[in-house]
Amino acid sequence: AQPPLGFFDPLGLVADGNESNFDRLRYVEIKHGRIAMLAVVGYLITEAGIRLPGNIAIDGTKFADIPSGFAAVSAVPGAGLLQL
């Protein structure tokens, strides 16, 4: 618990007082936060124009040919979208 709020559980996820459940939820929240930070770094690197070398598909499409952001969805070959 942290001041000034004390124990903050607005959804009542650990209202039963189960400490192991609380520890697991805390661990999972930290894990997802770290994954989100890595995703932001990946987006920023791609937006800066840094791409992997080589081809993304057998047809010769290069990583550098794929645009940033949501425009990449329409530029990725169909087999690549199926892998996502």
N, C-alpha and C positions, 0 to 999 in steps of 0.2 A: 504494500500500500504506500502511496506517495501523497504527501501533503500538497495542497490543501484539500483535495477531494477524498483522500482515503482510498478505500477499495472501490474501484469503478467497474461495474459490471451491469451496464444498462439492459442487456439482453437476457441476463440471468443464466448465462452458460455454465457458471460454476457456483450456482446458488446453493448447491448441496454441500459445499465445503470440501469437495474432493481435491486434495492438494496435487495428486499425481495427474489428474485431468487438467488442472490449472497449469502445471508445469509443461505438459504436452502442448496445450494451446499457446503458451508463451513461446515455446521452441518453434512451433509451426509458423507463428506470426513473424518471428525473426527470420526464419528461413525464406518465407515468401517475400519479405522486405528486401532481403539480399538479392533474390532472383529479379525482383523489380528494378533494383539499382543496376544490375548487370544488363537488363534489357534497355534501360535508358542509355547506358554507355554504348551499347551496340547500335542503337538508333543514332546517337550523336556521331559515332565513327562513320557510319554509312552516309549520314547527311553531310559530313565533311568531305566526302568523295573518296574515302579509302575503301578499296575493294580487294577481295581475294584474287590472286592470279589464276588464270586458267579458264576452262569452260564449265558452265553449269549444266550443259546438256550435250548429248552426242551430236546434235545438229550444228554445233559450233557457236551457240549462244554463250557469250562470255559473262562473267560476273559483272564486269564493268558496264555491260549493256542494260543491266537491270536498274531502273530508277529507284529513288528513295521513296519511303512512305507507302501510302496505299496504292500508288501507281505501279508498284512492283507486283501487285497481285495479277494484273492483266498482262504483265510482261514475262512472268515466269512460265515456262513450258508446262503443258497439261500434266505430264508425268510428275513434275516437281510439285504441283499443287496437290496431287493425290498423296504424296509423301507427308504433307503437312497434316 
